[in-house]
């Protein structure tokens, strides 16, 4: 039987054509942070495990999270306009005493919204917690109950997503895992740096003594009463192996068919 105090680390490779990790979005402007949020990673794990939006999140939110930026990507802005096909003025967010939406005043026929995404970004995420829970989550990610997404529902992850479990501290697991950037990016970097064996990568960790505060720890995902609390984080740099020399012991896609393989993911 697994000792109850034993911990383990699950590594996730968060990669795909588009990602979006919002934490302070409004109805007409949905922004993204430059790296995954804890609410986004917890939401992915909860979806994989088949949990409803009303299910408790204490065990998942209590996991220690570390994010390594392997390929920062760039910001993409998606511009939208919304109008009523009948030519009628749009409704406002204000409500009447009867619970009906009030018309915009002055009348507004077009509403502009903007969505922001990270394109061509790749992150290595590590979640650390009790070994039994981590084993359950790894199986769930490999056999998800619900579709998984990189922040926003339309952002599909590329393979491989789950890289398996690691023993030892979370920071050590992220430091020793080979660089996960796209093949073309690694080859170009290798030519420019003489095939160096290590690269310095930005990383952020949960840390009660950290000097940064983020309001992205989910308390509830229930519709109508979504709520979050804060966490402290620490920013650092890790010297990770580049993995420019193929390692037969680490197959790139042990999970089977990868629909994004031709894109160099």
URNOR-V979431 format. One line per field, one symbol per residue. phi: phi as a letter, one per 30 degrees, with the letter a starting at -180 (. if undefined). burial: # if it has 24 or more other ideal C-beta (glycine too) atoms within 12 Angstrom, else .. Layout:
phi->???
burial->???
This chain:
phi->.dedcdcbbccbccblebbacdbbccdcbccbddaecddddddddddddidddcddbeddddddcbbccdadibdccccbbbbdddiddddcddcdddicddddbdebcbccbbbcbcchcbbccbccaeedddddddddddbddbecbcjcedcdddcdcdcjcbcjdedddddcdeecdeedddddddddbiiedbbdbdbbbdaecdcccbcbcdcacdeibdbbbcbcbbcabcccddidcecddbedbddjdcdceddid
burial->......#################......####################.#.....#..############.#................#.......................#################..##.###.###.#...#####..############...##.###########.##..#.........#.######.......#.###.##......#..#.##...#.#####.......#.......#....#
